[in-house]
Amino acid sequence: MSLNHVDIGTGTPVLALHGWTPDHRLMLGCLEPVFARRTGYRRLYPDLPGMGKSHAPPSVASSDAVLAAVRAFVSETIGTTPFLLVGESYGGYLARGLARALGTQVLGLALICPIGVAVEHATRTVPPRQVLRRDPGLRENAEFSSIAVVETAETLRRFEEEIEPGLAAADEEAMARIRARWLLSDDPEGGDEFTGPALIVTGRQDDVVGYEDQWALLPHYPRATFAVLDVAGHNLQFEQPLLFDALMSDWLDRVAYES
């Protein structure tokens, strides 16, 4: 199965996995500004199966199958070359599973608003829904407002450019198949510790995945920076873009120093 993807630049590969039902534009939108100031990186932005322009045949009916497709994509596009791995939300869950499977081939791991140790929504520890900043007279967008903590013209623009198109393109039948077998068979933290430089960045007002369940991941990632950003929800990457860029840049510096 071939995954639609965008391939930018040359150098050390960076694989970026988006979350549940958006597409590659989410990751491209938040990471390209970081890499605009850096050379020597090949950025790979795939659409996960059933999302964006990546087809999901009936055999893709679990998160295990999605992870297998990502492993095949790595084999086809990166091979055995060491690479950096970034995952957002559900993509962070997959990234942790991939890091377990590939071990030291993953030079560094960055997790953006990732699912924590509680995978199912009903068991997550999350804060109450709240909006902390809102521009007066902002045009209504119900999907945006259902998740936003910062409702401004700029965050709405980025939502409509980077997230909303993917939501509209997702294959609902494929999503339902995968969702029915949501848990990975192998616990991502069930193997050896991940000892490379890591980053776990969460939003204090993220009522989708929260921030408390991610704290429990830290023993498995002894080289992780853990950040909880105020005035930030599940759109953290563009609700707090300056802090996000700084944390990602620090992670890249740490990986580069040890590579």
Sequence and secondary structure as in RCSB ss.txt:
>XXXX:A:sequence
MSLNHVDIGTGTPVLALHGWTPDHRLMLGCLEPVFARRTGYRRLYPDLPGMGKSHAPPSVASSDAVLAAVRAFVS
ETIGTTPFLLVGESYGGYLARGLARALGTQVLGLALICPIGVAVEHATRTVPPRQVLRRDPGLRENAEFSSIAVV
ETAETLRRFEEEIEPGLAAADEEAMARIRARWLLSDDPEGGDEFTGPALIVTGRQDDVVGYEDQWALLPHYPRAT
FAVLDVAGHNLQFEQPLLFDALMSDWLDRVAYES
>XXXX:A:secstr
    EEEE SSEEEEEE  SS  THHHHHHHHHHHTT  SEEEEEE  TTSTT    TT  SHHHHHHHHHHHHH
HHTTT  EEEEEETHHHHHHHHHHHHHGGGEEEEEEES   S  SGGG         EE TT    HHHHTT SE
E HHHHHHIIIIIHHHHHHS HHHHHHHHHT S SS TTSSS   S EEEEEETT TTT SHHHHTTGGG TTEE
EEEESS  TTHHHHSHHHHHHHHHHHHHHHHHH 
